[in-house]
Amino acid sequence: MSVSRCDIPLPENFRPEDILAFHRRDGERLAEQVDDHGLKKGLLWRGLPSCLELRFQPGAARLSLAIDGAAAADDAGRLASLGRRMLGLDQPVEAFERQYGAHPQLGRLIAARPGLRVPQTAFPFEALAWAITGQQISVQAAVSIRRRMLQLCDCRHSSGLLCHPDAARLAGLDADQLGQAGFSHAKSRAILALSRDAAAGALPLDAWLDGVPVEEISERLLAVPGIGPWTVSYALLRGYGWLDGSLHGDVAVRRAMQMTLGLPDKVSQPQAQRWLQDFSPWRALVAAHLWALLQAGGF
């Protein structure tokens, strides 16, 4: 086993509770273990089962990565980049709050949670797999299906934590196996198509972190059967930190929007799309504030 470590400075208004809530969603703690001051998460690092430990300290986050295998020369630098991404530190939330802090409706949400950032997954593939899993079902149902998928793949670190599978491992499954984990036929087809394309290099998900235009990523992902606009917007938010996806199709977003605007009737998708459009290029961050209003599974 090898261990890499790094410390990451945090801004004054950083909200550790948002990060912890996101990783606390599965109460069975098979892949993520969260306490009041940090978390442990199983993940595959260069294909090797690894355990990421993140501890919050005054003004900083301390990260360590225990790898079941030999370290590489660039592991410390890559760990720091992963940590910043997972913590949302590259999201320019200060500019958003300056622009909309006095907004008659949104300003109240910002004042309630200043400094809110969107927690991100360790890798883009995890964000896409989660987005497909969560299509048109509750967070609780998606968490249960995700758990069974992790157990099915059984990528396990020496600590006992399950690691989220990479594309190659998921591509090795078949639709019947995924169906036993709770995936519908359509979702099984989508996640297998995504996994096989990513494993073959046709969808270089990690390479896209280096600044490929969002329009190109969206076009490539929308070509995968079973992946639509909501899945792409959500995955771009969770996997790449893109803050302008229009999540008007999200039921929780529309429910919180109804509360925020004080409307007597449910908000339709076209209504939500029109209201969110005024906040471009921050529409997904607005959605995160709406999720947080409902405290929807750590949003």
CORSUL-V655706 format. One record per residue. N is the residue number from 1. RES is the residue in one letter. OMEGA is omega in radians with two decimals (none if undefined). Layout:
N;RES;OMEGA
N;RES;OMEGA
//
This chain:
1;M;3.05
2;S;-3.08
3;V;3.01
4;S;-3.09
5;R;2.99
6;C;3.03
7;D;-3.12
8;I;3.09
9;P;-3.14
10;L;3.07
11;P;-3.05
12;E;-3.06
13;N;-3.11
14;F;-3.04
15;R;3.13
16;P;-3.07
17;E;3.11
18;D;3.12
19;I;-3.09
20;L;3.14
21;A;-3.14
22;F;-3.09
23;H;-3.13
24;R;-2.96
25;R;-3.14
26;D;-3.08
27;G;-3.14
28;E;2.93
29;R;-3.12
30;L;-3.09
31;A;3.10
32;E;3.08
33;Q;-3.00
34;V;2.95
35;D;-3.05
36;D;-3.01
37;H;3.14
38;G;-3.07
39;L;2.92
40;K;-3.10
41;K;3.04
42;G;3.10
43;L;3.07
44;L;-3.11
45;W;-3.00
46;R;3.11
47;G;-3.09
48;L;3.06
49;P;-3.05
50;S;3.09
51;C;3.06
52;L;3.03
53;E;-3.13
54;L;3.13
55;R;3.10
56;F;3.08
57;Q;3.12
58;P;3.06
59;G;-3.09
60;A;2.97
61;A;3.13
62;R;-3.10
63;L;2.96
64;S;-3.11
65;L;3.11
66;A;-3.03
67;I;3.03
68;D;-3.10
69;G;-3.09
70;A;3.09
71;A;3.02
72;A;-3.04
73;A;-3.06
74;D;-3.06
75;D;-3.09
76;A;3.12
77;G;3.11
78;R;3.11
79;L;3.11
80;A;3.11
81;S;3.11
82;L;-3.13
83;G;3.13
84;R;-3.14
85;R;-3.12
86;M;-3.13
87;L;3.12
88;G;-3.01
89;L;3.11
90;D;3.11
91;Q;-3.06
92;P;-3.04
93;V;3.14
94;E;3.12
95;A;3.09
96;F;-3.09
97;E;3.07
98;R;-3.07
99;Q;-2.98
100;Y;-3.13
101;G;-3.13
102;A;3.13
103;H;-3.02
104;P;3.10
105;Q;-3.07
106;L;-3.13
107;G;3.13
108;R;3.12
109;L;3.12
110;I;-3.14
111;A;-3.13
112;A;-3.10
113;R;3.13
114;P;3.14
115;G;-3.11
116;L;3.07
117;R;-3.12
118;V;3.07
119;P;-3.13
120;Q;3.09
121;T;-3.13
122;A;-3.11
123;F;-3.13
124;P;-3.13
125;F;3.12
126;E;3.12
127;A;-3.14
128;L;3.12
129;A;3.11
130;W;-3.13
131;A;3.11
132;I;-3.14
133;T;-3.03
134;G;-3.12
135;Q;2.95
136;Q;3.02
137;I;-3.13
138;S;3.08
139;V;-3.10
140;Q;3.12
141;A;3.14
142;A;3.11
143;V;-3.14
144;S;3.13
145;I;3.10
146;R;-3.14
147;R;-3.13
148;R;3.07
149;M;3.12
150;L;3.11
151;Q;3.12
152;L;-3.14
153;C;3.06
154;D;2.97
155;C;-2.94
156;R;3.04
157;H;-3.12
158;S;3.07
159;S;-3.07
160;G;-3.14
161;L;3.00
162;L;3.11
163;C;3.06
164;H;-3.10
165;P;3.01
166;D;-3.07
167;A;-3.09
168;A;-3.13
169;R;3.11
170;L;3.13
171;A;3.14
172;G;3.10
173;L;3.04
174;D;-3.04
175;A;3.13
176;D;3.12
177;Q;3.12
178;L;3.08
179;G;3.09
180;Q;3.09
181;A;3.09
182;G;3.12
183;F;3.00
184;S;3.11
185;H;-3.10
186;A;-3.14
187;K;3.08
188;S;3.14
189;R;-3.11
190;A;-3.05
191;I;3.07
192;L;3.10
193;A;3.10
194;L;-3.07
195;S;-3.10
196;R;3.10
197;D;3.14
198;A;-3.13
199;A;-3.13
200;A;-3.14
201;G;3.13
202;A;3.05
203;L;-3.09
204;P;-2.96
205;L;-3.11
206;D;3.14
207;A;3.14
208;W;3.08
209;L;-3.07
210;D;2.99
211;G;3.05
212;V;-3.13
213;P;-3.11
214;V;-3.13
215;E;3.13
216;E;3.11
217;I;-3.12
218;S;-3.12
219;E;-3.12
220;R;-3.12
221;L;3.13
222;L;3.10
223;A;3.12
224;V;-3.14
225;P;3.10
226;G;3.09
227;I;-3.13
228;G;-3.05
229;P;-3.14
230;W;-3.13
231;T;-3.14
232;V;-3.13
233;S;-3.13
234;Y;-3.13
235;A;3.09
236;L;3.09
237;L;-3.06
238;R;-3.06
239;G;-3.04
240;Y;3.12
241;G;3.12
242;W;-2.95
243;L;-3.07
244;D;3.06
245;G;3.13
246;S;-3.09
247;L;-3.10
248;H;3.09
249;G;-3.09
250;D;-3.07
251;V;-3.12
252;A;3.09
253;V;-3.11
254;R;3.11
255;R;3.11
256;A;3.08
257;M;3.09
258;Q;3.12
259;M;-3.08
260;T;-3.09
261;L;3.12
262;G;-3.09
263;L;-3.13
264;P;-3.06
265;D;3.10
266;K;3.13
267;V;3.12
268;S;3.10
269;Q;3.10
270;P;3.09
271;Q;-3.14
272;A;-3.14
273;Q;-3.14
274;R;-3.10
275;W;-3.13
276;L;-3.07
277;Q;-3.12
278;D;-3.08
279;F;3.07
280;S;0.24
281;P;-3.08
282;W;-2.96
283;R;-3.13
284;A;3.08
285;L;3.01
286;V;3.11
287;A;3.12
288;A;3.08
289;H;3.09
290;L;3.05
291;W;-3.08
292;A;3.08
293;L;3.11
294;L;-3.04
295;Q;-3.03
296;A;3.04
297;G;-3.06
298;G;-3.01
299;F;none
//
